[in-house]
């Protein structure tokens, strides 16, 4: 789990730094925002993602296409929960109110879930088909660095 948390924390850090670099307000770097996004990745997204991946793997063992499809479907069904916890956590780690954090979850979770499915379905399949379990989270974190640039933008708007 620590490896997953560390990988996702790094992915969130890279994503937020990239988001701030490419934002219209470029030149005004907010280290507190990056720290909050990284903390959300380490303490929320890392454990949740690790739990979802390992649980799906144990519920649907094997390397057959059917088992992999079932795993991906299970993870996809849980994605609104993962994002619905992560998005408000980023707000709370930045010091915003609980009301604002909950509003962010209500406003952004569904759209982000649809986009997440589009981004992660193929990497999940590749990870489950070709990689050992300990190497899946780093793969997904690498893809996630790009995804987390988007999530950083979403969390900060």
DOVEX-593351 format. One record per atom (N, C-alpha, C): residue number from 1; x, y, z; residue in one letter. Coordinates in Angstrom, 1 decimal. Layout:
BEGIN
[rec NUM, [X, Y, Z], "A"]
...
***
This chain:
BEGIN
[rec 1, [0.8, -1.2, 0.0], "X"]
[rec 1, [0.0, 0.0, 0.0], "X"]
[rec 1, [0.9, 1.3, 0.0], "X"]
[rec 2, [2.0, 1.2, 0.7], "X"]
[rec 2, [2.9, 2.4, 0.8], "X"]
[rec 2, [3.4, 2.8, -0.6], "X"]
[rec 3, [3.7, 1.7, -1.4], "X"]
[rec 3, [4.2, 2.0, -2.8], "X"]
[rec 3, [3.1, 2.7, -3.6], "X"]
[rec 4, [1.8, 2.2, -3.4], "X"]
[rec 4, [0.7, 2.8, -4.1], "X"]
[rec 4, [0.5, 4.3, -3.7], "X"]
[rec 5, [0.6, 4.5, -2.4], "X"]
[rec 5, [0.4, 5.9, -1.9], "X"]
[rec 5, [1.5, 6.8, -2.4], "X"]
[rec 6, [2.7, 6.3, -2.4], "X"]
[rec 6, [3.9, 7.1, -2.8], "X"]
[rec 6, [3.8, 7.4, -4.3], "X"]
[rec 7, [3.4, 6.4, -5.1], "X"]
[rec 7, [3.3, 6.6, -6.6], "X"]
[rec 7, [2.2, 7.6, -6.9], "X"]
[rec 8, [1.1, 7.5, -6.2], "X"]
[rec 8, [0.0, 8.4, -6.5], "X"]
[rec 8, [0.3, 9.8, -6.0], "X"]
[rec 9, [0.9, 9.9, -4.9], "X"]
[rec 9, [1.4, 11.2, -4.3], "X"]
[rec 9, [2.3, 11.9, -5.4], "X"]
[rec 10, [3.2, 11.1, -5.9], "X"]
[rec 10, [4.1, 11.7, -6.9], "X"]
[rec 10, [3.4, 12.1, -8.2], "X"]
[rec 11, [2.4, 11.3, -8.6], "X"]
[rec 11, [1.6, 11.6, -9.7], "X"]
[rec 11, [0.8, 12.8, -9.5], "X"]
[rec 12, [0.2, 13.0, -8.3], "X"]
[rec 12, [-0.6, 14.2, -8.0], "X"]
[rec 12, [0.3, 15.4, -8.0], "X"]
[rec 13, [1.5, 15.3, -7.4], "X"]
[rec 13, [2.4, 16.4, -7.4], "X"]
[rec 13, [2.8, 16.9, -8.8], "X"]
[rec 14, [3.2, 15.9, -9.7], "X"]
[rec 14, [3.5, 16.2, -11.0], "X"]
[rec 14, [2.3, 16.8, -11.7], "X"]
[rec 15, [1.1, 16.3, -11.5], "X"]
[rec 15, [-0.1, 16.8, -12.2], "X"]
[rec 15, [-0.4, 18.2, -11.8], "X"]
[rec 16, [-0.3, 18.5, -10.5], "X"]
[rec 16, [-0.6, 19.9, -10.0], "X"]
[rec 16, [0.5, 20.9, -10.5], "X"]
[rec 17, [1.8, 20.5, -10.5], "X"]
[rec 17, [2.8, 21.4, -11.0], "X"]
[rec 17, [2.6, 21.7, -12.4], "X"]
[rec 18, [2.3, 20.7, -13.2], "X"]
[rec 18, [2.0, 20.9, -14.7], "X"]
[rec 18, [0.8, 21.8, -14.8], "X"]
[rec 19, [-0.3, 21.5, -14.1], "X"]
[rec 19, [-1.5, 22.3, -14.2], "X"]
[rec 19, [-1.2, 23.8, -13.9], "X"]
[rec 20, [-0.5, 24.0, -12.8], "X"]
[rec 20, [-0.1, 25.4, -12.5], "X"]
[rec 20, [0.8, 26.0, -13.6], "X"]
[rec 21, [1.7, 25.3, -14.1], "X"]
[rec 21, [2.6, 25.8, -15.2], "X"]
[rec 21, [1.8, 26.2, -16.4], "X"]
[rec 22, [0.8, 25.4, -16.8], "X"]
[rec 22, [0.1, 25.6, -18.0], "X"]
[rec 22, [-1.2, 26.5, -17.8], "X"]
[rec 23, [-1.4, 26.9, -16.6], "X"]
[rec 23, [-2.6, 27.7, -16.3], "X"]
[rec 23, [-2.4, 29.1, -16.8], "X"]
[rec 24, [-3.5, 29.8, -17.1], "X"]
[rec 24, [-3.4, 31.2, -17.5], "X"]
[rec 24, [-2.7, 32.1, -16.5], "X"]
[rec 25, [-2.7, 31.7, -15.2], "X"]
[rec 25, [-2.0, 32.5, -14.2], "X"]
[rec 25, [-0.5, 32.0, -14.1], "X"]
[rec 26, [0.0, 31.5, -15.1], "X"]
[rec 26, [1.4, 30.9, -15.1], "X"]
[rec 26, [2.3, 32.0, -14.5], "X"]
[rec 27, [3.2, 31.6, -13.7], "X"]
[rec 27, [4.2, 32.6, -13.1], "X"]
[rec 27, [3.8, 32.7, -11.6], "X"]
[rec 28, [2.6, 32.4, -11.2], "X"]
[rec 28, [2.2, 32.5, -9.8], "X"]
[rec 28, [2.0, 31.0, -9.3], "X"]
[rec 29, [3.1, 30.4, -8.9], "X"]
[rec 29, [3.1, 29.1, -8.4], "X"]
[rec 29, [2.6, 29.1, -6.9], "X"]
[rec 30, [1.7, 28.2, -6.6], "X"]
[rec 30, [1.2, 28.0, -5.2], "X"]
[rec 30, [1.6, 26.7, -4.6], "X"]
[rec 31, [2.7, 26.7, -3.9], "X"]
[rec 31, [3.2, 25.5, -3.3], "X"]
[rec 31, [2.2, 24.9, -2.3], "X"]
[rec 32, [1.4, 25.7, -1.6], "X"]
[rec 32, [0.5, 25.1, -0.7], "X"]
[rec 32, [-0.6, 24.3, -1.4], "X"]
[rec 33, [-1.0, 24.7, -2.6], "X"]
[rec 33, [-1.9, 24.0, -3.4], "X"]
[rec 33, [-1.3, 22.7, -3.8], "X"]
[rec 34, [-0.1, 22.7, -4.2], "X"]
[rec 34, [0.6, 21.4, -4.7], "X"]
[rec 34, [0.7, 20.5, -3.5], "X"]
[rec 35, [1.1, 21.0, -2.3], "X"]
[rec 35, [1.2, 20.2, -1.1], "X"]
[rec 35, [-0.2, 19.6, -0.8], "X"]
[rec 36, [-1.3, 20.3, -0.9], "X"]
[rec 36, [-2.6, 19.8, -0.6], "X"]
[rec 36, [-3.0, 18.7, -1.5], "X"]
[rec 37, [-2.7, 19.0, -2.8], "X"]
[rec 37, [-3.1, 18.0, -3.8], "X"]
[rec 37, [-2.3, 16.7, -3.6], "X"]
[rec 38, [-1.0, 16.8, -3.3], "X"]
[rec 38, [-0.1, 15.7, -3.0], "X"]
[rec 38, [-0.6, 14.9, -1.8], "X"]
[rec 39, [-1.0, 15.7, -0.7], "X"]
[rec 39, [-1.5, 15.0, 0.5], "X"]
[rec 39, [-2.7, 14.3, 0.2], "X"]
[rec 40, [-3.6, 14.9, -0.6], "X"]
[rec 40, [-4.9, 14.2, -1.0], "X"]
[rec 40, [-4.6, 12.9, -1.7], "X"]
[rec 41, [-3.6, 12.9, -2.6], "X"]
[rec 41, [-3.1, 11.7, -3.3], "X"]
[rec 41, [-2.6, 10.6, -2.4], "X"]
[rec 42, [-1.8, 11.1, -1.4], "X"]
[rec 42, [-1.1, 10.1, -0.5], "X"]
[rec 42, [-2.1, 9.5, 0.5], "X"]
[rec 43, [-2.9, 10.4, 1.1], "X"]
[rec 43, [-3.8, 9.9, 2.2], "X"]
[rec 43, [-5.2, 9.5, 1.8], "X"]
[rec 44, [-5.6, 9.9, 0.6], "X"]
[rec 44, [-7.0, 9.5, 0.2], "X"]
[rec 44, [-6.9, 8.7, -1.1], "X"]
[rec 45, [-6.4, 9.2, -2.2], "X"]
[rec 45, [-6.5, 8.5, -3.5], "X"]
[rec 45, [-5.6, 7.3, -3.4], "X"]
[rec 46, [-4.4, 7.3, -2.8], "X"]
[rec 46, [-3.6, 6.1, -2.8], "X"]
[rec 46, [-4.2, 4.9, -2.1], "X"]
[rec 47, [-4.7, 5.1, -0.8], "X"]
[rec 47, [-5.3, 4.0, -0.2], "X"]
[rec 47, [-6.6, 3.5, -0.9], "X"]
[rec 48, [-7.4, 4.4, -1.3], "X"]
[rec 48, [-8.6, 4.0, -2.0], "X"]
[rec 48, [-8.3, 3.3, -3.3], "X"]
[rec 49, [-7.4, 3.8, -4.1], "X"]
[rec 49, [-7.1, 3.1, -5.4], "X"]
[rec 49, [-6.5, 1.7, -5.1], "X"]
[rec 50, [-5.6, 1.7, -4.2], "X"]
[rec 50, [-5.0, 0.4, -3.8], "X"]
[rec 50, [-6.0, -0.6, -3.4], "X"]
[rec 51, [-6.9, -0.2, -2.5], "X"]
[rec 51, [-8.0, -1.1, -2.0], "X"]
[rec 51, [-8.9, -1.6, -3.2], "X"]
[rec 52, [-9.3, -0.6, -4.1], "X"]
[rec 52, [-10.1, -1.0, -5.2], "X"]
[rec 52, [-9.4, -2.0, -6.1], "X"]
[rec 53, [-8.1, -1.7, -6.4], "X"]
[rec 53, [-7.4, -2.6, -7.3], "X"]
[rec 53, [-7.2, -4.0, -6.7], "X"]
[rec 54, [-6.8, -4.1, -5.5], "X"]
[rec 54, [-6.5, -5.4, -4.9], "X"]
[rec 54, [-7.8, -6.2, -4.6], "X"]
[rec 55, [-8.8, -5.5, -4.2], "X"]
[rec 55, [-10.1, -6.1, -4.0], "X"]
[rec 55, [-10.7, -6.7, -5.3], "X"]
[rec 56, [-10.6, -5.9, -6.4], "X"]
[rec 56, [-11.1, -6.4, -7.7], "X"]
[rec 56, [-10.3, -7.6, -8.1], "X"]
[rec 57, [-9.0, -7.5, -7.9], "X"]
[rec 57, [-8.1, -8.7, -8.3], "X"]
[rec 57, [-8.5, -9.9, -7.5], "X"]
[rec 58, [-8.8, -9.8, -6.2], "X"]
[rec 58, [-9.1, -11.0, -5.5], "X"]
[rec 58, [-10.5, -11.5, -5.8], "X"]
[rec 59, [-11.4, -10.6, -6.1], "X"]
[rec 59, [-12.8, -11.0, -6.4], "X"]
[rec 59, [-12.9, -11.7, -7.8], "X"]
[rec 60, [-12.1, -11.2, -8.7], "X"]
[rec 60, [-12.1, -11.8, -10.1], "X"]
[rec 60, [-10.7, -12.2, -10.5], "X"]
[rec 61, [-10.2, -13.3, -9.9], "X"]
[rec 61, [-8.8, -13.8, -10.2], "X"]
[rec 61, [-8.7, -14.3, -11.6], "X"]
[rec 62, [-7.5, -14.4, -12.1], "X"]
[rec 62, [-7.2, -15.0, -13.4], "X"]
[rec 62, [-6.8, -13.9, -14.4], "X"]
[rec 63, [-6.3, -14.4, -15.5], "X"]
[rec 63, [-5.8, -13.6, -16.6], "X"]
[rec 63, [-6.7, -13.7, -17.8], "X"]
[rec 64, [-7.8, -14.3, -17.7], "X"]
[rec 64, [-8.7, -14.4, -18.9], "X"]
[rec 64, [-9.3, -13.1, -19.2], "X"]
[rec 65, [-9.7, -12.9, -20.4], "X"]
[rec 65, [-10.4, -11.6, -20.8], "X"]
[rec 65, [-11.6, -11.4, -20.0], "X"]
[rec 66, [-12.4, -12.4, -19.7], "X"]
[rec 66, [-13.6, -12.3, -18.9], "X"]
[rec 66, [-13.3, -11.8, -17.5], "X"]
[rec 67, [-12.3, -12.4, -16.9], "X"]
[rec 67, [-11.9, -12.0, -15.5], "X"]
[rec 67, [-11.4, -10.5, -15.5], "X"]
[rec 68, [-10.6, -10.2, -16.5], "X"]
[rec 68, [-10.1, -8.8, -16.6], "X"]
[rec 68, [-11.3, -7.8, -16.8], "X"]
[rec 69, [-12.2, -8.2, -17.7], "X"]
[rec 69, [-13.4, -7.3, -17.9], "X"]
[rec 69, [-14.2, -7.1, -16.7], "X"]
[rec 70, [-14.4, -8.2, -15.9], "X"]
[rec 70, [-15.1, -8.1, -14.6], "X"]
[rec 70, [-14.4, -7.2, -13.7], "X"]
[rec 71, [-13.1, -7.3, -13.6], "X"]
[rec 71, [-12.3, -6.4, -12.7], "X"]
[rec 71, [-12.5, -4.9, -13.1], "X"]
[rec 72, [-12.3, -4.7, -14.4], "X"]
[rec 72, [-12.4, -3.3, -14.9], "X"]
[rec 72, [-13.8, -2.8, -14.6], "X"]
[rec 73, [-14.8, -3.6, -14.9], "X"]
[rec 73, [-16.2, -3.2, -14.6], "X"]
[rec 73, [-16.4, -2.8, -13.1], "X"]
[rec 74, [-15.9, -3.7, -12.2], "X"]
[rec 74, [-16.0, -3.4, -10.8], "X"]
[rec 74, [-15.3, -2.1, -10.4], "X"]
[rec 75, [-14.1, -1.9, -10.9], "X"]
[rec 75, [-13.4, -0.7, -10.6], "X"]
[rec 75, [-14.1, 0.5, -11.2], "X"]
[rec 76, [-14.6, 0.4, -12.4], "X"]
[rec 76, [-15.4, 1.5, -13.0], "X"]
[rec 76, [-16.6, 1.8, -12.2], "X"]
[rec 77, [-17.3, 0.8, -11.7], "X"]
[rec 77, [-18.5, 1.1, -10.9], "X"]
[rec 77, [-18.2, 1.9, -9.6], "X"]
[rec 78, [-17.0, 1.7, -9.1], "X"]
[rec 78, [-16.5, 2.3, -7.8], "X"]
[rec 78, [-15.9, 3.7, -8.1], "X"]
[rec 79, [-15.7, 4.0, -9.3], "X"]
[rec 79, [-15.0, 5.3, -9.7], "X"]
[rec 79, [-15.7, 6.5, -9.1], "X"]
[rec 80, [-17.0, 6.6, -9.2], "X"]
[rec 80, [-17.7, 7.8, -8.6], "X"]
[rec 80, [-17.4, 7.9, -7.1], "X"]
[rec 81, [-17.2, 6.8, -6.4], "X"]
[rec 81, [-16.9, 6.9, -5.0], "X"]
[rec 81, [-15.4, 7.4, -4.8], "X"]
[rec 82, [-14.5, 6.9, -5.6], "X"]
[rec 82, [-13.1, 7.3, -5.5], "X"]
[rec 82, [-13.0, 8.8, -5.8], "X"]
[rec 83, [-13.6, 9.3, -6.8], "X"]
[rec 83, [-13.6, 10.7, -7.2], "X"]
[rec 83, [-14.4, 11.5, -6.2], "X"]
[rec 84, [-15.5, 11.0, -5.8], "X"]
[rec 84, [-16.4, 11.7, -4.8], "X"]
[rec 84, [-15.8, 11.9, -3.5], "X"]
[rec 85, [-14.7, 11.1, -3.1], "X"]
[rec 85, [-14.0, 11.3, -1.9], "X"]
[rec 85, [-12.8, 12.2, -2.2], "X"]
[rec 86, [-12.1, 11.9, -3.3], "X"]
[rec 86, [-10.9, 12.7, -3.6], "X"]
[rec 86, [-11.1, 14.2, -3.9], "X"]
[rec 87, [-12.1, 14.5, -4.7], "X"]
[rec 87, [-12.3, 15.9, -5.0], "X"]
[rec 87, [-12.6, 16.8, -3.8], "X"]
[rec 88, [-13.4, 16.4, -2.9], "X"]
[rec 88, [-13.6, 17.2, -1.7], "X"]
[rec 88, [-12.4, 17.2, -0.8], "X"]
[rec 89, [-11.7, 16.1, -0.7], "X"]
[rec 89, [-10.5, 16.0, 0.1], "X"]
[rec 89, [-9.5, 17.1, -0.3], "X"]
[rec 90, [-9.3, 17.3, -1.6], "X"]
[rec 90, [-8.4, 18.3, -2.1], "X"]
[rec 90, [-8.8, 19.7, -1.6], "X"]
[rec 91, [-10.1, 19.9, -1.5], "X"]
[rec 91, [-10.6, 21.2, -1.0], "X"]
[rec 91, [-10.3, 21.3, 0.5], "X"]
[rec 92, [-10.6, 20.3, 1.2], "X"]
[rec 92, [-10.3, 20.3, 2.6], "X"]
[rec 92, [-8.9, 20.5, 3.0], "X"]
[rec 93, [-8.0, 19.8, 2.2], "X"]
[rec 93, [-6.6, 19.9, 2.5], "X"]
[rec 93, [-6.1, 21.3, 2.1], "X"]
[rec 94, [-6.8, 22.0, 1.3], "X"]
[rec 94, [-6.4, 23.4, 1.0], "X"]
[rec 94, [-7.0, 24.4, 2.0], "X"]
[rec 95, [-7.8, 23.9, 2.9], "X"]
[rec 95, [-8.4, 24.8, 3.9], "X"]
[rec 95, [-9.7, 25.4, 3.6], "X"]
[rec 96, [-10.4, 24.9, 2.6], "X"]
[rec 96, [-11.7, 25.3, 2.2], "X"]
[rec 96, [-12.7, 24.7, 3.2], "X"]
[rec 97, [-13.9, 25.2, 3.2], "X"]
[rec 97, [-15.0, 24.8, 4.0], "X"]
[rec 97, [-15.5, 23.4, 3.6], "X"]
[rec 98, [-16.1, 22.7, 4.5], "X"]
[rec 98, [-16.8, 21.5, 4.2], "X"]
[rec 98, [-17.9, 21.7, 3.2], "X"]
[rec 99, [-18.6, 22.8, 3.3], "X"]
[rec 99, [-19.7, 23.1, 2.3], "X"]
[rec 99, [-19.1, 23.2, 0.9], "X"]
[rec 100, [-18.0, 23.9, 0.8], "X"]
[rec 100, [-17.4, 24.1, -0.5], "X"]
[rec 100, [-16.9, 22.7, -1.0], "X"]
[rec 101, [-16.3, 21.9, -0.2], "X"]
[rec 101, [-15.8, 20.6, -0.5], "X"]
[rec 101, [-16.9, 19.7, -1.0], "X"]
[rec 102, [-18.0, 19.7, -0.3], "X"]
[rec 102, [-19.2, 18.9, -0.7], "X"]
[rec 102, [-19.8, 19.4, -2.0], "X"]
[rec 103, [-19.8, 20.7, -2.2], "X"]
[rec 103, [-20.3, 21.3, -3.5], "X"]
[rec 103, [-19.4, 20.8, -4.6], "X"]
[rec 104, [-18.1, 20.8, -4.4], "X"]
[rec 104, [-17.2, 20.4, -5.5], "X"]
[rec 104, [-17.5, 19.0, -5.9], "X"]
[rec 105, [-17.7, 18.1, -4.9], "X"]
[rec 105, [-18.1, 16.7, -5.2], "X"]
[rec 105, [-19.4, 16.6, -6.0], "X"]
[rec 106, [-20.4, 17.4, -5.6], "X"]
[rec 106, [-21.7, 17.3, -6.3], "X"]
[rec 106, [-21.5, 17.8, -7.7], "X"]
[rec 107, [-20.8, 18.9, -7.9], "X"]
[rec 107, [-20.7, 19.5, -9.2], "X"]
[rec 107, [-19.8, 18.7, -10.2], "X"]
[rec 108, [-18.7, 18.1, -9.7], "X"]
[rec 108, [-17.7, 17.6, -10.6], "X"]
[rec 108, [-17.6, 16.1, -10.7], "X"]
[rec 109, [-18.1, 15.3, -9.8], "X"]
[rec 109, [-17.8, 13.9, -9.7], "X"]
[rec 109, [-18.4, 13.1, -10.9], "X"]
[rec 110, [-19.6, 13.4, -11.4], "X"]
[rec 110, [-20.1, 12.7, -12.5], "X"]
[rec 110, [-19.3, 12.9, -13.8], "X"]
[rec 111, [-19.1, 14.1, -14.1], "X"]
[rec 111, [-18.3, 14.4, -15.3], "X"]
[rec 111, [-16.9, 13.9, -15.3], "X"]
[rec 112, [-16.3, 14.0, -14.1], "X"]
[rec 112, [-14.9, 13.4, -14.0], "X"]
[rec 112, [-14.9, 11.9, -14.1], "X"]
[rec 113, [-16.0, 11.3, -13.6], "X"]
[rec 113, [-16.1, 9.8, -13.7], "X"]
[rec 113, [-16.1, 9.4, -15.2], "X"]
[rec 114, [-17.0, 10.0, -16.0], "X"]
[rec 114, [-17.0, 9.7, -17.4], "X"]
[rec 114, [-15.7, 9.8, -18.1], "X"]
[rec 115, [-15.0, 10.9, -17.8], "X"]
[rec 115, [-13.7, 11.1, -18.3], "X"]
[rec 115, [-12.6, 10.1, -17.8], "X"]
[rec 116, [-12.7, 9.7, -16.6], "X"]
[rec 116, [-11.8, 8.7, -16.0], "X"]
[rec 116, [-12.0, 7.4, -16.7], "X"]
[rec 117, [-13.2, 7.0, -17.0], "X"]
[rec 117, [-13.5, 5.8, -17.7], "X"]
[rec 117, [-12.8, 5.8, -19.1], "X"]
[rec 118, [-12.9, 6.9, -19.7], "X"]
[rec 118, [-12.2, 7.0, -21.1], "X"]
[rec 118, [-10.7, 7.0, -21.0], "X"]
[rec 119, [-10.1, 7.5, -19.9], "X"]
[rec 119, [-8.7, 7.5, -19.8], "X"]
[rec 119, [-8.1, 6.2, -19.3], "X"]
[rec 120, [-8.8, 5.6, -18.3], "X"]
[rec 120, [-8.1, 4.5, -17.6], "X"]
[rec 120, [-8.5, 3.1, -18.1], "X"]
[rec 121, [-9.5, 2.9, -18.9], "X"]
[rec 121, [-10.0, 1.6, -19.3], "X"]
[rec 121, [-8.9, 0.8, -20.0], "X"]
[rec 122, [-8.2, 1.4, -20.9], "X"]
[rec 122, [-7.2, 0.6, -21.7], "X"]
[rec 122, [-5.9, 0.4, -20.7], "X"]
[rec 123, [-5.4, 1.4, -20.0], "X"]
[rec 123, [-4.3, 1.1, -19.1], "X"]
[rec 123, [-4.7, 0.0, -18.0], "X"]
[rec 124, [-5.9, 0.0, -17.6], "X"]
[rec 124, [-6.3, -1.0, -16.6], "X"]
[rec 124, [-6.2, -2.4, -17.3], "X"]
[rec 125, [-6.7, -2.5, -18.5], "X"]
[rec 125, [-6.6, -3.8, -19.2], "X"]
[rec 125, [-5.2, -4.2, -19.4], "X"]
[rec 126, [-4.3, -3.3, -19.9], "X"]
[rec 126, [-2.9, -3.6, -20.1], "X"]
[rec 126, [-2.3, -4.0, -18.8], "X"]
[rec 127, [-2.5, -3.3, -17.7], "X"]
[rec 127, [-2.0, -3.6, -16.4], "X"]
[rec 127, [-2.4, -5.0, -15.9], "X"]
[rec 128, [-3.6, -5.3, -16.0], "X"]
[rec 128, [-4.1, -6.6, -15.6], "X"]
[rec 128, [-3.7, -7.7, -16.5], "X"]
[rec 129, [-3.5, -7.5, -17.7], "X"]
[rec 129, [-3.2, -8.5, -18.7], "X"]
[rec 129, [-1.7, -8.8, -18.6], "X"]
[rec 130, [-0.8, -7.8, -18.6], "X"]
[rec 130, [0.6, -8.0, -18.8], "X"]
[rec 130, [1.5, -7.7, -17.6], "X"]
[rec 131, [1.0, -7.1, -16.6], "X"]
[rec 131, [1.9, -6.7, -15.5], "X"]
[rec 131, [1.7, -7.5, -14.2], "X"]
[rec 132, [2.7, -7.7, -13.4], "X"]
[rec 132, [2.6, -8.3, -12.1], "X"]
[rec 132, [1.8, -7.3, -11.2], "X"]
[rec 133, [1.1, -7.7, -10.2], "X"]
[rec 133, [0.4, -6.8, -9.3], "X"]
[rec 133, [1.2, -5.6, -8.8], "X"]
[rec 134, [2.4, -5.8, -8.4], "X"]
[rec 134, [3.2, -4.8, -7.8], "X"]
[rec 134, [3.6, -3.7, -8.8], "X"]
[rec 135, [3.4, -4.0, -10.1], "X"]
[rec 135, [3.8, -3.0, -11.1], "X"]
[rec 135, [2.6, -2.3, -11.7], "X"]
[rec 136, [1.4, -2.6, -11.3], "X"]
[rec 136, [0.2, -2.0, -11.8], "X"]
[rec 136, [0.0, -0.6, -11.4], "X"]
[rec 137, [0.2, -0.3, -10.1], "X"]
[rec 137, [-0.1, 1.0, -9.6], "X"]
[rec 137, [0.9, 2.0, -10.2], "X"]
[rec 138, [2.2, 1.7, -10.3], "X"]
[rec 138, [3.1, 2.6, -11.0], "X"]
[rec 138, [2.7, 2.9, -12.4], "X"]
[rec 139, [2.2, 1.9, -13.2], "X"]
[rec 139, [1.7, 2.2, -14.5], "X"]
[rec 139, [0.6, 3.2, -14.5], "X"]
[rec 140, [-0.4, 2.9, -13.6], "X"]
[rec 140, [-1.6, 3.7, -13.5], "X"]
[rec 140, [-1.2, 5.1, -13.0], "X"]
[rec 141, [-0.2, 5.2, -12.1], "X"]
[rec 141, [0.3, 6.5, -11.7], "X"]
[rec 141, [0.9, 7.3, -12.8], "X"]
[rec 142, [1.6, 6.6, -13.7], "X"]
[rec 142, [2.2, 7.3, -14.8], "X"]
[rec 142, [1.1, 7.9, -15.7], "X"]
[rec 143, [0.1, 7.1, -16.0], "X"]
[rec 143, [-1.0, 7.6, -16.8], "X"]
[rec 143, [-1.7, 8.7, -16.0], "X"]
[rec 144, [-1.8, 8.4, -14.7], "X"]
[rec 144, [-2.4, 9.3, -13.8], "X"]
[rec 144, [-1.8, 10.7, -13.7], "X"]
[rec 145, [-0.5, 10.8, -14.0], "X"]
[rec 145, [0.2, 12.1, -13.9], "X"]
[rec 145, [-0.5, 13.1, -14.9], "X"]
[rec 146, [-0.8, 12.6, -16.1], "X"]
[rec 146, [-1.5, 13.4, -17.1], "X"]
[rec 146, [-3.0, 13.6, -16.6], "X"]
[rec 147, [-3.6, 12.6, -16.1], "X"]
[rec 147, [-5.0, 12.7, -15.6], "X"]
[rec 147, [-5.0, 13.7, -14.4], "X"]
[rec 148, [-4.0, 13.6, -13.6], "X"]
[rec 148, [-4.0, 14.5, -12.4], "X"]
[rec 148, [-3.8, 15.9, -12.7], "X"]
[rec 149, [-3.2, 16.2, -13.9], "X"]
[rec 149, [-3.2, 17.6, -14.4], "X"]
[rec 149, [-4.6, 18.1, -14.6], "X"]
[rec 150, [-5.4, 17.3, -15.2], "X"]
[rec 150, [-6.8, 17.6, -15.4], "X"]
[rec 150, [-7.5, 17.7, -14.0], "X"]
[rec 151, [-7.3, 16.7, -13.1], "X"]
[rec 151, [-8.0, 16.8, -11.8], "X"]
[rec 151, [-7.6, 18.0, -11.0], "X"]
[rec 152, [-6.3, 18.4, -11.1], "X"]
[rec 152, [-5.9, 19.6, -10.4], "X"]
[rec 152, [-6.6, 20.8, -10.9], "X"]
[rec 153, [-6.7, 20.9, -12.2], "X"]
[rec 153, [-7.5, 22.0, -12.8], "X"]
[rec 153, [-8.9, 22.0, -12.3], "X"]
[rec 154, [-9.5, 20.8, -12.3], "X"]
[rec 154, [-10.9, 20.6, -11.8], "X"]
[rec 154, [-11.1, 21.0, -10.4], "X"]
[rec 155, [-10.1, 20.6, -9.6], "X"]
[rec 155, [-10.2, 20.8, -8.1], "X"]
[rec 155, [-10.0, 22.3, -7.8], "X"]
[rec 156, [-9.2, 23.0, -8.7], "X"]
[rec 156, [-8.9, 24.4, -8.3], "X"]
[rec 156, [-9.8, 25.4, -9.0], "X"]
[rec 157, [-10.8, 25.0, -9.8], "X"]
[rec 157, [-11.7, 25.9, -10.4], "X"]
[rec 157, [-12.9, 26.1, -9.6], "X"]
***
